[in-house]
Amino acid sequence: MPTRREKIETMLVDDPSDTFLRYSLAMELDKENEHDKSLEKFRELFADQPPYIPAFFMAAQQLARLERTDEARTALRDGIEQARTQGDSHAAGEMSEFLTSLGSP
């Protein structure tokens, strides 16, 4: 029986630009402790036009868990800016709160 990751990868073959599938793959890679691959997938979502806002928050959480706090702060700052640009004040607020919880550099 295929794993969740394998199912997502199969679906991506049919639709490689599907944002939610790409995001789901990044999340699965994180669960499997494939952090570099996961973060690479999140960064690809950052580069989309428009960028996929949830990717910034999830990447920042992963980076914080990995004690890569400066990188987490950068992802959050970039995500807050993109969320504001896209009019997503809720996401901007959540990321701002998380950024505050990480403290000053």
C-alpha positions, 0 to 999 in steps of 0.5 A, a space after each residue: 500500500 502506498 504511503 501518503 507521500 507516495 500518493 502525493 508524489 503520484 498526484 503531482 506527476 499529473 499536476 506538478 503545479 498544484 499548490 496544495 499538493 506541493 505544500 502537502 509534500 513539504 509537510 510530509 517530508 517534514 514529518 519524515 525528518 527530510 528537513 532539507 527537502 521539505 524546506 526546499 519545497 517550501 522555498 519553491 512555494 515562496 517563489 510562486 506568483 503569488 507566494 503561498 502564504 501558509 508555506 512561510 509559517 510552516 517553514 518558520 515553525 520547522 526552522 524554529 524546531 531545528 533551532 535555526 532561529 535566524 532563518 525562521 525569523 527571515 521566513 516570518 518577516 517575508 511571510 508577513 510582508 507577503 500576507 499584507 500584500 495579499 490582504 491576509 491580515 489573519 496570517 500576518 497576525 499569526 506570523 507576527 505573534 510567532 516572530 515575537 515569541 522567537 525574541 529579538 536576534 
